[in-house]
Amino acid sequence: MTWWAYAFLSALAASATAILAKIGVKDVPSNLATAVRSVVIVVFAWGMVFAAREQRSLPALSRRSLVFLILSGVATGVSWLAYFKALELAPVSRVAPIDKVSLAFTVLLAAVVLGEPVSWRLGLGTAMIVAGVLLTLAK
């Protein structure tokens, strides 16, 4: 598959995640729901690593890569805990659009931290997504 096919698969799975999580968090504390989900993800991810025989690359991980992967994991954990708490407190149709504002933050951070260029199309598209999120939240 191409990168964009994986990206669309990710988007489709993320949309299912929102709906399934909203159903799953009913009458369950959000932190517990996040922990259960995390265990499933850990088992699934390591299963994929062993199925692809990628565990052999583990000793070759640099200290730098390990530090940044750990930091990414912490950021993911904070994101999931906040997302599940938001789902516990509000309708998924309100939470999910706000979650998508992460695209604007990602584009900004990619430009500042990674030096990635921001074309006028990328900037305009990102602004339109933010405007769309604001429209979904307007009463």
Secondary structure, DSSP 4 states (H G I P E B T S, - for coil): --HHHHHHHHHHHHHHHHHHHHHHTTTS-HHHHHHHHHHHHHHHHHHHHHHTTGGGGGGG--HHHHHHHHHHHHHHHHHHHHHHHHHHHS-HHHHHHHHTTHHHHHHHHHHHHH-----HHHHHHHHHHHHHHHHHH--
